[in-house]
Amino acid sequence: MKIVVLIKEVPDTYNKRVLDLETGLADRAASDAILDESSERALEVALSHAEVNDDVEILALCLGPESAATSARKAFAMGAHRVAHIADDALLGADIGLTAEALAAAIRQDGFDLVIAGSTATDGTSGMVPAALAELLDAALLSGLSAVDISGEAVAGTRITDGQVQQLRAAFPAVISITEALPEARFPNFKGIMAAKKKKIEQLDLTELSVEADREDTARSIMLSIAEKPPKQAGVLIVDSGDAGEQLAAFLVDNHLA
Ligand SMILES: Cc1cc2nc3c(=O)[nH]c(=O)nc-3n(C[C@H](O)[C@H](O)[C@H](O)COP(=O)(O)OP(=O)(O)OC[C@H]3O[C@@H](n4cnc5c(N)ncnc54)[C@H](O)[C@@H]3O)c2cc1C
């Protein structure tokens, strides 16, 4: 069975994340780059399955700038069999459509039974890449899974929505996205880290994938403007002089919160 895990490099959420207000692109020098946590959890799902099943090949696939190869290498250290990296100058500022097109082309070219992605990346946060991929790959989509069961021919899982617990199943080929309810990813051990240094990341570009970034017949979304978040206003402090309850109730009513 061939599992492709989508791993995305993002700015570390523990650092200050800065957007370049001129270009609208993330200022990558402003924060450390790491693998998105949901991508790591997605890899954990694949690795846990491979631990108890023979004949599973895990390809970790990343689309990002040249520098993303450093983060992607962590997938080797965790236990992925192969790591591939799509990098191309034409992908700078790629929208969801182009991102999904390039990822789909690489996956189609390599072949797959199952694609595992995180539900939402911490930078772009659209949560749309897995759905776009499923459409492009003509594969079933099980999104937002909080439990996953992979068998020889199919994948099943649980999706929890407001007031509902849904049990879902799809035959391969399928795309799934997983939530933070699934276990955290393992830490790579020393042996894995040392071995990862010597392994070769497969490099791909848009020419090899036959993807055109600037096709005139394809709509691309362009960020029109960008502004810094306004600074947070100080909150209202209620001092209890015996009437704090009344003050609180009045605040909630005045702000239409009750
Ligand atoms: C600074 C900045 C500028 C942007 N400008 C634009 C713009 O002009 N127009 C526009 O439409 N969009 C823009 N975007 C959004 C950008 O295109 C998305 O970040 C990107 O397409 C991926 O979508 P996402 O992060 O929302 O992924 P999500 O759909 O939230 O990610 C879900 C999962 O999909 C997988 N995944 C997503 N992306 C990748 C990847 N690159 N490689 C491997 N796996 C991946 C991961 O498993 C991830 O956990 C911008 C984003 C940023 C941060």
The ligand as an SDF file (V2000), in Angstrom:
LIG
                    3D

 53 58  0  0  0  0  0  0  0  0999 V2000
    1.6070   35.0700    3.3230 C   0  0  0  0  0  0  0  0  0  0  0  0
    0.5650   34.3500    2.5540 C   0  0  0  0  0  0  0  0  0  0  0  0
    0.0850   34.8850    1.3600 C   0  0  0  0  0  0  0  0  0  0  0  0
   -0.8970   34.2200    0.6580 C   0  0  0  0  0  0  0  0  0  0  0  0
   -1.3820   34.7620   -0.4920 N   0  0  0  0  0  0  0  0  0  0  0  0
   -2.4230   34.1580   -1.1280 C   0  0  0  0  0  0  0  0  0  0  0  0
   -3.0190   34.7050   -2.2820 C   0  0  0  0  0  0  0  0  0  0  0  0
   -2.6140   35.7350   -2.7860 O   0  0  0  0  0  0  0  0  0  0  0  0
   -4.0590   34.0500   -2.8430 N   0  0  0  0  0  0  0  0  0  0  0  0
   -4.5290   32.8870   -2.3050 C   0  0  0  0  0  0  0  0  0  0  0  0
   -5.5080   32.3180   -2.7970 O   0  0  0  0  0  0  0  0  0  0  0  0
   -3.9610   32.3110   -1.2460 N   0  0  0  0  0  0  0  0  0  0  0  0
   -2.9330   32.9290   -0.6300 C   0  0  0  0  0  0  0  0  0  0  0  0
   -2.3790   32.3730    0.4830 N   0  0  0  0  0  0  0  0  0  0  0  0
   -2.8570   31.0830    0.9470 C   0  0  0  0  0  0  0  0  0  0  0  0
   -1.9250   29.9980    0.4310 C   0  0  0  0  0  0  0  0  0  0  0  0
   -2.1320   29.8160   -0.9010 O   0  0  0  0  0  0  0  0  0  0  0  0
   -2.2160   28.7720    1.2230 C   0  0  0  0  0  0  0  0  0  0  0  0
   -1.4640   28.8540    2.3800 O   0  0  0  0  0  0  0  0  0  0  0  0
   -1.8090   27.4830    0.5040 C   0  0  0  0  0  0  0  0  0  0  0  0
   -2.4190   27.4240   -0.7150 O   0  0  0  0  0  0  0  0  0  0  0  0
   -2.1630   26.2530    1.2920 C   0  0  0  0  0  0  0  0  0  0  0  0
   -3.3700   26.4060    1.8590 O   0  0  0  0  0  0  0  0  0  0  0  0
   -3.5270   26.3310    3.4380 P   0  0  0  0  0  0  0  0  0  0  0  0
   -2.3090   26.6730    4.1750 O   0  0  0  0  0  0  0  0  0  0  0  0
   -4.7320   27.1510    3.6870 O   0  0  0  0  0  0  0  0  0  0  0  0
   -3.7110   24.7710    3.6050 O   0  0  0  0  0  0  0  0  0  0  0  0
   -4.8170   23.9740    4.3820 P   0  0  0  0  0  0  0  0  0  0  0  0
   -5.8380   23.5280    3.4090 O   0  0  0  0  0  0  0  0  0  0  0  0
   -5.2510   24.7020    5.6110 O   0  0  0  0  0  0  0  0  0  0  0  0
   -3.8900   22.7480    4.7970 O   0  0  0  0  0  0  0  0  0  0  0  0
   -4.4370   21.5060    5.1630 C   0  0  0  0  0  0  0  0  0  0  0  0
   -3.3880   20.4430    4.9840 C   0  0  0  0  0  0  0  0  0  0  0  0
   -3.0340   20.3310    3.5940 O   0  0  0  0  0  0  0  0  0  0  0  0
   -1.6570   20.0200    3.4750 C   0  0  0  0  0  0  0  0  0  0  0  0
   -0.9520   21.1250    2.7840 N   0  0  0  0  0  0  0  0  0  0  0  0
   -1.3760   22.4000    2.5860 C   0  0  0  0  0  0  0  0  0  0  0  0
   -0.4500   23.1050    1.9120 N   0  0  0  0  0  0  0  0  0  0  0  0
    0.5860   22.2600    1.6800 C   0  0  0  0  0  0  0  0  0  0  0  0
    1.8530   22.3940    1.0610 C   0  0  0  0  0  0  0  0  0  0  0  0
    2.2520   23.5500    0.5450 N   0  0  0  0  0  0  0  0  0  0  0  0
    2.6850   21.3080    1.0150 N   0  0  0  0  0  0  0  0  0  0  0  0
    2.3040   20.1250    1.5470 C   0  0  0  0  0  0  0  0  0  0  0  0
    1.1120   19.9490    2.1610 N   0  0  0  0  0  0  0  0  0  0  0  0
    0.2690   20.9820    2.2280 C   0  0  0  0  0  0  0  0  0  0  0  0
   -1.1110   19.8370    4.8960 C   0  0  0  0  0  0  0  0  0  0  0  0
   -1.2340   18.4880    5.2680 O   0  0  0  0  0  0  0  0  0  0  0  0
   -2.0740   20.7000    5.7030 C   0  0  0  0  0  0  0  0  0  0  0  0
   -2.1080   20.3040    7.0710 O   0  0  0  0  0  0  0  0  0  0  0  0
   -1.3960   32.9980    1.1730 C   0  0  0  0  0  0  0  0  0  0  0  0
   -0.8790   32.4470    2.3490 C   0  0  0  0  0  0  0  0  0  0  0  0
    0.0860   33.1090    3.0400 C   0  0  0  0  0  0  0  0  0  0  0  0
    0.6140   32.4860    4.3250 C   0  0  0  0  0  0  0  0  0  0  0  0
  1  2  1  0
  2  3  1  0
  2 52  2  0
  3  4  2  0
  4  5  1  0
  4 50  1  0
  5  6  2  0
  6  7  1  0
  6 13  1  0
  7  8  2  0
  7  9  1  0
  9 10  1  0
 10 11  2  0
 10 12  1  0
 12 13  2  0
 13 14  1  0
 14 15  1  0
 14 50  1  0
 15 16  1  0
 16 17  1  0
 16 18  1  0
 18 19  1  0
 18 20  1  0
 20 21  1  0
 20 22  1  0
 22 23  1  0
 23 24  1  0
 24 25  2  0
 24 26  1  0
 24 27  1  0
 27 28  1  0
 28 29  2  0
 28 30  1  0
 28 31  1  0
 31 32  1  0
 32 33  1  0
 33 34  1  0
 33 48  1  0
 34 35  1  0
 35 36  1  0
 35 46  1  0
 36 37  1  0
 36 45  1  0
 37 38  2  0
 38 39  1  0
 39 40  1  0
 39 45  2  0
 40 41  1  0
 40 42  2  0
 42 43  1  0
 43 44  2  0
 44 45  1  0
 46 47  1  0
 46 48  1  0
 48 49  1  0
 50 51  2  0
 51 52  1  0
 52 53  1  0
M  END
$$$$
